Amino acid sequence: MHVRWIFATLLATGTLLLSAACSGDDLASNPGSDGTTIAPGSKGPLGISGQSFGEATLVADMYKELVTNAGYDVSMTLVDTRDVYMAKGQFPGAVDVVPEYVGGIVDFLNSSVNGPEAEPLTTSDAAESIANAKTLLDAQGITLLDPSAASDTNAFFVSKEYADANGVTKLSDLAGKDVVLAAHPDCKGRSDCEGGLTDVYGINITKLLPLGYASDQTYQSVIKGESQLGETSTTDGTLEAQGLVLLQDDKAIQPAQNLVPAVSSEFLAAHADVADTLNGLMAALTTEKLAELNAKVSVDRAKPEDVAHDYLVEAGLV
């Protein structure tokens, strides 16, 4: 993604998972993430994969229910890292559909094909990022459907006490202020992190505490006043309960990370109805709603598949 730091794992882990997937256990041959076997559908098989962190699991469960209801015989396997399902022969191939993020998949393909130092194709606009990557996506046999308004980007928060005392609601309100930042170690110098906060917003980052991305240590550092600013994501559903406030990225230093269905172009050509099914979900979701749904899983400890079903009913999608 900007690859989301909280969910990145060691390459060795991805390699082990890939070996398992390739040794007679295709990603598309397994049951759903909840361990159930889905009844056969009249439209044939459809394989879903994706990453296994909380939000991605929640969205994948929405995909699974929607396409199952549309008549497909769905199998779903979620993995730790994007490298696994993007391996040759998996997606596109054994896997037909993946819940993705615009910046995540575009950056991954750009780096994989053109090298880690390739000129970025992503911008803060989802449609522009997809257009920039069209040639690359076409060559890989991948179609990105309609991006959602729901976006999970890198973001920053302060305590409600600090926000109220200093009149802070957006990052530009911190211009010229001395700020200690609690964040992932590789935040330093990045244009979407410490570098952008300093160069674009004019915030004086006096110290960067390498406490992690949306980690308990980062939350506690801000709550206790050790740092003023912490790093998380725009769909972090735990902030309000902790007395923390997300700040608006009003100068748009973050690349677009809108939710988007990634579909095998070959599969889509044979099953065009999948686009309408998944685009309906993308049109309904918002960042605020996604954060609310995440909180039901991460704070209330509800099962992702139950939260997914309840939302689809609420939105009139099933």
C-alpha positions as CSV (number, residue, x, y, z in Angstrom):
1,M,0.0,0.0,0.0
2,H,1.7,3.2,0.8
3,V,2.1,-0.4,2.2
4,R,0.3,-0.1,5.5
5,W,3.0,-0.4,8.1
6,I,0.9,-1.9,10.8
7,F,0.0,-4.8,8.6
8,A,3.4,-5.5,6.9
9,T,5.1,-8.7,7.9
10,L,8.6,-10.1,7.2
11,L,9.1,-11.3,3.7
12,A,10.1,-14.6,5.1
13,T,6.6,-15.1,6.5
14,G,5.1,-14.3,3.1
15,T,7.4,-16.8,1.5
16,L,6.4,-19.5,3.9
17,L,2.7,-18.8,3.3
18,L,3.2,-18.8,-0.5
19,S,5.0,-22.1,-0.3
20,A,2.0,-23.6,1.5
21,A,-0.4,-22.1,-1.0
22,C,1.5,-23.4,-4.0
23,S,2.0,-27.0,-2.6
24,G,-1.4,-28.4,-3.6
25,D,-3.5,-25.9,-1.6
26,D,-4.6,-23.2,-4.0
27,L,-5.9,-20.0,-2.4
28,A,-9.2,-20.4,-4.2
29,S,-9.7,-24.0,-3.0
30,N,-10.3,-23.2,0.7
31,P,-13.5,-22.5,2.6
32,G,-14.6,-19.0,3.9
33,S,-12.7,-17.2,6.6
34,D,-15.2,-18.4,9.2
35,G,-14.5,-22.0,8.3
36,T,-17.8,-22.7,6.7
37,T,-18.4,-24.4,3.3
38,I,-20.5,-22.2,1.0
39,A,-23.3,-23.8,-0.9
40,P,-22.7,-24.1,-4.6
41,G,-24.1,-21.3,-6.8
42,S,-25.7,-21.4,-10.2
43,K,-23.1,-19.1,-11.7
44,G,-20.1,-21.2,-11.0
45,P,-17.0,-20.8,-8.8
46,L,-15.6,-17.5,-7.6
47,G,-12.4,-17.3,-5.6
48,I,-11.7,-14.4,-3.2
49,S,-8.5,-13.6,-1.4
50,G,-7.1,-10.6,0.4
51,Q,-5.2,-9.6,3.6
52,S,-6.3,-10.9,6.9
53,F,-6.2,-7.8,9.2
54,G,-9.4,-6.7,10.8
55,E,-10.7,-4.2,8.3
56,A,-9.8,-6.3,5.2
57,T,-11.5,-9.3,6.7
58,L,-14.6,-7.3,7.4
59,V,-14.8,-6.0,3.8
60,A,-14.0,-9.5,2.4
61,D,-16.9,-10.9,4.3
62,M,-19.1,-8.3,2.7
63,Y,-17.8,-9.4,-0.7
64,K,-18.4,-13.0,0.1
65,E,-22.0,-12.6,1.1
66,L,-22.8,-10.3,-1.8
67,V,-21.4,-12.6,-4.5
68,T,-22.8,-15.7,-2.8
69,N,-26.3,-14.1,-2.9
70,A,-25.7,-13.3,-6.5
71,G,-25.4,-17.0,-7.3
72,Y,-21.7,-17.8,-7.1
73,D,-20.0,-20.8,-5.4
74,V,-17.5,-18.8,-3.3
75,S,-14.3,-19.9,-1.7
76,M,-12.3,-17.4,0.3
77,T,-8.8,-17.5,1.8
78,L,-7.2,-14.5,3.5
79,V,-3.4,-14.2,4.0
80,D,-1.0,-12.1,5.9
81,T,0.6,-10.1,3.0
82,R,-0.3,-8.9,-0.4
83,D,2.8,-10.8,-1.8
84,V,1.0,-14.1,-1.3
85,Y,-2.1,-13.5,-3.4
86,M,-0.3,-11.4,-6.0
87,A,2.1,-14.3,-6.7
88,K,2.1,-15.6,-10.3
89,G,-0.8,-17.9,-10.9
90,Q,-2.8,-16.7,-7.9
91,F,-4.3,-13.3,-8.8
92,P,-5.4,-13.2,-11.5
93,G,-5.6,-17.0,-11.8
94,A,-6.8,-19.1,-8.9
95,V,-8.2,-16.0,-7.3
96,D,-10.8,-13.9,-9.2
97,V,-11.6,-11.0,-6.8
98,V,-9.6,-9.2,-4.1
99,P,-10.8,-6.3,-1.8
100,E,-8.0,-3.7,-2.3
101,Y,-6.9,-0.2,-1.7
102,V,-6.2,2.1,-4.7
103,G,-2.8,3.2,-3.5
104,G,-1.9,-0.2,-2.1
105,I,-2.3,-2.2,-5.3
106,V,-1.0,0.5,-7.6
107,D,2.1,1.1,-5.6
108,F,2.7,-2.7,-5.3
109,L,2.4,-3.3,-9.0
110,N,4.5,-0.2,-9.9
111,S,7.3,-1.3,-7.6
112,S,7.1,-4.9,-8.7
113,V,7.2,-4.2,-12.4
114,N,9.1,-0.9,-12.6
115,G,11.4,-1.3,-9.5
116,P,11.3,0.2,-6.0
117,E,12.6,3.6,-7.3
118,A,10.0,4.0,-10.0
119,E,8.2,7.3,-10.2
120,P,5.0,7.1,-8.2
121,L,1.7,6.7,-10.0
122,T,-0.5,7.4,-7.0
123,T,-1.8,10.9,-6.1
124,S,-4.3,12.0,-3.5
125,D,-7.1,11.4,-6.1
126,A,-8.3,7.8,-6.5
127,A,-9.6,8.2,-10.1
128,E,-6.4,9.9,-11.2
129,S,-4.3,7.1,-9.6
130,I,-6.2,4.4,-11.4
131,A,-5.9,6.3,-14.7
132,N,-2.2,6.7,-14.2
133,A,-1.9,2.9,-13.6
134,K,-4.2,1.7,-16.5
135,T,-1.4,0.4,-18.7
136,L,0.2,-1.4,-15.8
137,L,-3.1,-2.9,-14.7
138,D,-4.1,-4.0,-18.2
139,A,-0.8,-5.7,-18.6
140,Q,-1.4,-7.6,-15.4
141,G,-4.9,-8.6,-16.4
142,I,-6.5,-6.7,-13.5
143,T,-9.5,-4.4,-13.5
144,L,-10.2,-2.0,-10.7
145,L,-13.9,-1.4,-10.3
146,D,-15.4,1.8,-8.9
147,P,-13.4,3.2,-5.9
148,S,-15.4,3.9,-2.8
149,A,-15.6,7.2,-1.0
150,A,-14.4,5.1,2.0
151,S,-10.7,5.6,2.3
152,D,-8.2,4.1,4.8
153,T,-5.2,6.4,4.7
154,N,-2.4,7.2,7.0
155,A,-3.6,9.8,9.5
156,F,-2.7,11.7,12.7
157,F,-4.5,12.3,16.0
158,V,-4.2,14.4,19.2
159,S,-5.9,14.1,22.5
160,K,-9.3,15.7,22.8
161,E,-7.8,17.8,25.7
162,Y,-5.1,19.1,23.4
163,A,-7.5,19.7,20.6
164,D,-9.8,21.7,22.8
165,A,-7.1,23.7,24.5
166,N,-5.4,24.6,21.2
167,G,-8.3,24.9,18.8
168,V,-6.9,22.1,16.7
169,T,-9.1,20.2,14.2
170,K,-6.8,19.9,11.2
171,L,-3.1,19.4,10.6
172,S,-2.6,23.0,9.3
173,D,-3.7,24.2,12.8
174,L,-0.3,22.8,14.1
175,A,1.8,25.0,11.7
176,G,4.6,26.6,13.6
177,K,4.0,24.5,16.8
178,D,6.6,22.4,18.5
179,V,5.3,18.8,18.4
180,V,6.5,15.4,19.5
181,L,5.3,12.7,17.1
182,A,4.7,9.1,18.1
183,A,4.7,7.0,14.9
184,H,6.2,4.0,13.1
185,P,10.0,4.2,12.9
186,D,10.0,4.6,9.1
187,C,7.8,7.6,9.3
188,K,10.9,9.8,9.4
189,G,11.4,11.7,6.2
190,R,8.4,10.2,4.4
191,S,6.3,12.7,2.4
192,D,3.1,11.1,3.8
193,C,4.4,11.2,7.3
194,E,7.2,13.2,9.2
195,G,8.6,14.7,6.0
196,G,5.1,16.0,4.8
197,L,4.2,17.3,8.3
198,T,7.4,19.3,8.3
199,D,7.7,20.4,4.7
200,V,4.1,20.9,3.7
201,Y,2.4,21.8,7.0
202,G,5.3,23.6,8.6
203,I,5.0,21.7,11.9
204,N,8.2,21.7,14.0
205,I,8.6,18.0,14.8
206,T,11.0,18.2,17.7
207,K,11.2,14.5,18.2
208,L,9.9,11.3,16.6
209,L,9.2,8.5,19.1
210,P,9.3,5.2,17.2
211,L,6.4,3.6,19.0
212,G,4.5,2.1,16.1
213,Y,1.5,2.7,13.8
214,A,-1.8,2.7,15.7
215,S,-0.1,0.8,18.5
216,D,-1.1,0.9,22.1
217,Q,2.2,2.5,22.9
218,T,1.4,5.3,20.5
219,Y,-2.1,5.8,21.9
220,Q,-0.8,5.9,25.4
221,S,2.0,8.3,24.6
222,V,-0.5,10.9,23.3
223,I,-3.0,10.3,26.1
224,K,-0.3,10.8,28.7
225,G,1.1,13.9,27.0
226,E,4.5,12.4,26.2
227,S,3.8,13.3,22.6
228,Q,1.2,15.6,21.1
229,L,0.7,13.8,17.8
230,G,0.2,10.1,17.0
231,E,0.0,8.1,13.8
232,T,-3.0,5.9,12.9
233,S,-5.4,5.5,10.0
234,T,-8.6,7.3,8.9
235,T,-10.7,4.3,9.8
236,D,-9.4,3.8,13.3
237,G,-12.5,2.9,15.2
238,T,-10.9,3.1,18.7
239,L,-10.1,6.8,18.9
240,E,-13.3,8.2,20.4
241,A,-13.4,5.7,23.2
242,Q,-9.8,6.7,24.1
243,G,-10.5,10.4,24.1
244,L,-8.5,10.9,20.9
245,V,-9.3,13.1,17.9
246,L,-8.4,12.5,14.3
247,L,-7.0,15.6,12.5
248,Q,-8.0,16.5,8.9
249,D,-5.3,16.2,6.3
250,D,-6.4,19.5,4.7
251,K,-3.3,19.8,2.5
252,A,-3.7,16.3,1.2
253,I,-0.3,14.8,1.7
254,Q,-1.7,11.2,1.7
255,P,-2.0,9.1,-1.5
256,A,-5.5,7.8,-2.2
257,Q,-6.2,4.6,-0.4
258,N,-9.9,4.3,-1.3
259,L,-11.4,0.8,-1.1
260,V,-11.7,-0.7,-4.5
261,P,-12.6,-4.2,-5.8
262,A,-9.7,-5.7,-7.9
263,V,-11.1,-8.3,-10.3
264,S,-9.5,-10.6,-12.8
265,S,-10.2,-8.9,-16.2
266,E,-10.7,-12.3,-17.8
267,F,-13.2,-13.3,-15.1
268,L,-15.0,-10.0,-15.4
269,A,-15.4,-10.4,-19.1
270,A,-17.2,-13.6,-18.5
271,H,-19.2,-12.4,-15.4
272,A,-20.0,-8.8,-16.0
273,D,-22.7,-8.8,-13.2
274,V,-20.0,-9.0,-10.5
275,A,-19.2,-5.3,-11.3
276,D,-22.7,-4.1,-10.4
277,T,-22.8,-6.3,-7.3
278,L,-19.5,-5.0,-5.8
279,N,-19.9,-1.4,-7.1
280,G,-23.1,-1.1,-5.1
281,L,-21.1,-1.8,-1.9
282,M,-18.5,0.8,-2.9
283,A,-21.1,3.4,-3.5
284,A,-22.7,2.8,-0.1
285,L,-19.6,2.8,2.1
286,T,-18.1,6.0,3.6
287,T,-15.0,6.4,5.7
288,E,-17.1,7.3,8.7
289,K,-19.2,4.2,8.3
290,L,-16.2,2.0,7.8
291,A,-14.6,3.4,11.0
292,E,-17.9,2.7,12.9
293,L,-17.9,-0.9,11.6
294,N,-14.3,-1.4,12.5
295,A,-15.1,-0.3,16.0
296,K,-17.8,-3.0,16.3
297,V,-15.1,-5.5,15.6
298,S,-12.1,-4.0,17.4
299,V,-13.8,-2.5,20.4
300,D,-17.1,-4.4,20.8
301,R,-15.5,-7.7,19.7
302,A,-18.3,-8.6,17.3
303,K,-17.5,-11.2,14.6
304,P,-16.6,-9.6,11.3
305,E,-19.0,-11.8,9.4
306,D,-21.9,-10.7,11.7
307,V,-20.9,-7.0,11.4
308,A,-20.7,-7.4,7.6
309,H,-24.1,-9.0,7.3
310,D,-25.8,-6.4,9.5
311,Y,-24.3,-3.6,7.5
312,L,-25.4,-5.1,4.1
313,V,-28.9,-5.5,5.5
314,E,-28.9,-1.9,6.8
315,A,-27.7,-0.6,3.5
316,G,-30.3,-2.5,1.6
317,L,-27.7,-4.5,-0.3
318,V,-29.0,-8.0,0.7
